[in-house]
Amino acid sequence: FDVELEYSVAVCGDDAESKQIVMGMIDQISHLKSYDAGPLAISSVIEGLTPLLNNIAKCNQMKDVGIRFV
């Protein structure tokens, strides 16, 4: 990457082993941190944040908008 990302990544899924693999891959990327967000059924809630983030970026002339859990 040309820039360092400092984001939290919510990972949803019904297969615990698969989630751990994906989370391990995410955590290998500098400044990204994965979080277990529960079952796949909750993923629509997570995806619903995308329009909100897009609007925040547009209304505030921001280039990169993301979420970071602290």
C-alpha positions as a Markdown table, in Angstrom:
| # | Residue | x | y | z |
|---|---|---|---|---|
| 1 | Phe | 0.0 | 0.0 | 0.0 |
| 2 | Asp | 1.1 | 3.6 | -0.6 |
| 3 | Val | -0.5 | 4.7 | 2.7 |
| 4 | Glu | -0.8 | 3.0 | 6.0 |
| 5 | Leu | -4.3 | 2.0 | 6.9 |
| 6 | Glu | -5.4 | 2.3 | 10.5 |
| 7 | Tyr | -8.8 | 0.5 | 10.4 |
| 8 | Ser | -10.7 | -2.1 | 12.3 |
| 9 | Val | -12.1 | -4.9 | 10.3 |
| 10 | Ala | -15.2 | -6.7 | 11.4 |
| 11 | Val | -15.3 | -10.4 | 10.3 |
| 12 | Cys | -18.6 | -12.3 | 10.2 |
| 13 | Gly | -19.0 | -15.9 | 9.5 |
| 14 | Asp | -20.6 | -19.2 | 10.6 |
| 15 | Asp | -17.4 | -21.3 | 10.4 |
| 16 | Ala | -15.1 | -20.5 | 13.3 |
| 17 | Glu | -12.0 | -22.0 | 11.6 |
| 18 | Ser | -12.5 | -20.0 | 8.5 |
| 19 | Lys | -13.0 | -16.8 | 10.5 |
| 20 | Gln | -9.7 | -17.4 | 12.3 |
| 21 | Ile | -7.9 | -17.8 | 9.0 |
| 22 | Val | -9.4 | -14.6 | 7.6 |
| 23 | Met | -8.7 | -12.7 | 10.8 |
| 24 | Gly | -5.1 | -14.0 | 10.8 |
| 25 | Met | -4.6 | -12.7 | 7.2 |
| 26 | Ile | -6.1 | -9.3 | 8.2 |
| 27 | Asp | -3.9 | -9.0 | 11.3 |
| 28 | Gln | -0.8 | -9.6 | 9.1 |
| 29 | Ile | -1.4 | -6.2 | 7.4 |
| 30 | Ser | 0.2 | -3.4 | 9.2 |
| 31 | His | -2.2 | -1.1 | 11.1 |
| 32 | Leu | -5.3 | -3.3 | 10.5 |
| 33 | Lys | -6.9 | -5.2 | 13.4 |
| 34 | Ser | -9.6 | -7.8 | 12.9 |
| 35 | Tyr | -12.5 | -8.3 | 15.3 |
| 36 | Asp | -14.9 | -11.3 | 15.4 |
| 37 | Ala | -18.3 | -9.7 | 14.7 |
| 38 | Gly | -20.3 | -12.8 | 15.1 |
| 39 | Pro | -22.3 | -15.0 | 12.7 |
| 40 | Leu | -22.9 | -14.4 | 9.0 |
| 41 | Ala | -26.4 | -13.2 | 9.7 |
| 42 | Ile | -25.1 | -10.0 | 11.2 |
| 43 | Ser | -23.1 | -9.1 | 8.1 |
| 44 | Ser | -26.0 | -7.1 | 6.6 |
| 45 | Val | -25.7 | -4.7 | 9.6 |
| 46 | Ile | -21.9 | -4.3 | 9.0 |
| 47 | Glu | -22.5 | -3.7 | 5.2 |
| 48 | Gly | -25.1 | -1.2 | 6.1 |
| 49 | Leu | -22.4 | 1.1 | 7.5 |
| 50 | Thr | -20.9 | 1.6 | 4.0 |
| 51 | Pro | -23.5 | 4.2 | 2.8 |
| 52 | Leu | -23.1 | 6.1 | 6.1 |
| 53 | Leu | -19.3 | 6.2 | 5.7 |
| 54 | Asn | -19.7 | 7.3 | 2.0 |
| 55 | Asn | -22.0 | 10.1 | 3.0 |
| 56 | Ile | -19.7 | 11.3 | 5.8 |
| 57 | Ala | -16.8 | 11.4 | 3.3 |
| 58 | Lys | -18.8 | 13.2 | 0.7 |
| 59 | Cys | -20.4 | 15.8 | 3.1 |
| 60 | Asn | -17.1 | 16.6 | 4.8 |
| 61 | Gln | -14.8 | 16.4 | 1.7 |
| 62 | Met | -12.9 | 13.5 | 3.2 |
| 63 | Lys | -10.9 | 11.1 | 1.1 |
| 64 | Asp | -10.6 | 8.1 | 3.4 |
| 65 | Val | -13.2 | 7.3 | 6.0 |
| 66 | Gly | -13.2 | 4.1 | 8.0 |
| 67 | Ile | -14.0 | 2.6 | 11.4 |
| 68 | Arg | -11.5 | 1.9 | 14.2 |
| 69 | Phe | -12.6 | 0.2 | 17.4 |
| 70 | Val | -10.7 | 1.4 | 20.5 |
